[in-house]
């Protein structure tokens, strides 16, 4: 994000980059750690990806270091971009999947449904908030085509998760599944030659 901002807008100080991150809410939908920006700028400077251009001070505000991207920084930006575009997997660690697979034995089905329903509700609110934020930023002219499309992608991902919760709830509501073996029971049955 920082390298791309410097490549697009030219020399910037950390506050300008941070402000752009806050305005576009990239921390929320892009997973960018805005709080680590200044540390990352110093690290990128040590790595030769950015360089100091000057220090500015306006009035009583703190002095601000202005950075620009270097040739090595442009190469790194291209490599990071290509890596992100090539990556076709959206999956990472899935604590919910692990919990549902291995930690629900003995849990009351209705209690599980209630907990998942609350999670679904939080997700639905997140989708609504992200969609509203996208519309607000579009109306103010803060988002380009890609940024608007990426935020829409985030809304769609959350909406898909909400629909999955609805389907899972329908399965949990089905009493015919109540007798299904747990993962542990299935494994012990398999080990004993039972299928």
C-alpha positions, 0 to 999 in steps of 0.5 A: 500500500505504501509503495503503491501510494508513493509510486502513484502520488510521488513523494509523501510523508507518513501522515499523508500515506496514513490519511489515505489509508484511513480515508479508504479504510484499507485496514478494514478491507485490505488487512493493512496495518495502518498502525505499523506504517511508520515502522514499515517506512523505516524498514523499507528505507533500510532495505533501499525500497524508499528514500528520504527526500526531505523533512518538512515542518509546518507551524508547530506540527512535528517535523515530517519525513518525506519519502519517495520510492526507489528503483528497487522499491518499484521492482518490489512493488511489481513483484508484490503486485504480481504475487497478489494477482497470481495467488488464487487462494482465498483461504487461510487459517480457518478457526471456525472450521477447526472448531466445528470439526473438532470441538462441538462434540457434546455441545447442545445443538440449539446452543450451537445454533444460537452461537452461529446465529449471533455470528451470522448477525455480526457478519451481516452487520459488517457487510452492511457497514462495508457497503455503506462505507463504500457508497460514502467513499464513492460519493466523495470521490475517494475511490477509483474503479479498483478500490470500489471493486475491491470493497464490493468484493469484500461485501460479496465475501461476507454475504457468501459467509452469511448465506453459508451460515443460513445453509448450515443452520438449516442442516442443524435444524434437520433432526435427521442429522442428530445421529450423525457420528462425530469426527472422533467417532468416525475415526475410531470406527475407521480404525476398528475396520468399520466404515 
